[in-house]
Amino acid sequence: MNPSNRNRVKAFFDWVDGEEWCAKTPDEVVARQEKKPAHRSSNDLDAYRRFRRLNQAVGALFCITLAVVLTMVVVNLPLFGDPSNPTNNEVSARYIERGIAETGSANLVGGMILSYRVFDTFGESSVLFLAATCVTILLRRDRKNTTSRDLRELHSDGLADRKDKDIVLRTAVLLLLPVSVMVGFYVMLFGHLSPGGGFSGGSILGGGMILYSRTFGSDSVRKFFNEHLYHLVKVVCLMCYGLILIYYVFTGSNGLDNHIWLGIPGNIISSGIIMPINVLVGFEVACTIYAFYALFSEGEM
Amino acid sequence: MAFVEVLLLGFLVACALTAVLHRSTMITILTYMGFSVVMSVIWMLLQAPDLAITEAAVGAGVSTALYFLTLQKIRELKESEDAEEERRRKAGEEGRK
């Protein structure tokens, strides 16, 4: 690598780290930062006041217009549960008449979003994945971007490795935690039979993990769930979902026979791809929700 | 049943107004959590139990926890405590003078 290229690479990394990449030397950077803002005259102040008054007036007008429009829309909505509503068309009729036979899922809503519209749901899972990645990029703390002052602040705020001594909280969490974990797994595994599914079950599970971490310290969560496992679960779940989806779409769109066994609707092992996808989505959501909490509070998992 | 629905919807409006208009951020978050809980009951009455589960778990549980963490991070919760400590320290200094 020749020197000019190396300079360019360094400039790029500086730019990623938020430096003034266009400045050539460190002196120039300092000079740029030390430039004082221009002196404000009273003329500027008047202009600012005028702008602020205008801003308030426009804001009020906008709010009132929006309120009127929304109220008119609500007044003109069709009645709830009216059979002549535009939503009661041939699509929902098809779902209701042939949904159970075609998807094998006793929970029609679950069958709909994970069989007929599984592509949509894959997009939603990808959005969640992207959101978790962005939060990790923005909030993750490591040796590069942490000073001792940050660590001190974290400890003085009571955010780092917090253990609650409160006996009421500890007992309540000990009583609540098994129930919440069990309900989470139940909602996840029975998503094709009863209301719920991957997302709801995963968020209940993630909520249980947040409770546990808050009460007994993040060290006790780290015993069974660390950052490595988080990345593994996050990527593997989404990838398996994608592979199942590719198989499903490929066989369907090419008119091949669908070899996924649907089973008897109502049994636990039934409904083809819906149950595995529910479980995968559930793990992904639980991981993401706990990761949000851990990154918000400590900046690490 | 209609009475219960009207009661819940009225509570929803009250929660929403309180959440927007109240001065204290902590009470805003708590009323917002109440909003989510009532909303999940209403989903249940509208025969959408899966939405009710999700609303209760995400709206009332996880998002409230994240809001509280943020408040703690920007030291909104400890404000009164800090002010009290400051006052006590100043009083001690004046007493020494």
Interface residues (C-beta under 8 A of the other chain):
Chain A: F80 N107 V109 G110 D157 G158 L159 V187 P195 G196 G197 F199 S200 S203 I204 G206 G207 I210 R214 I289 F292 Y293 F296 S297
Chain B: L46 P49 D50 A52 I53 T54 A57 V58 G61 V62 A65 L66 L69 T70 Q72 K73 R75 K78
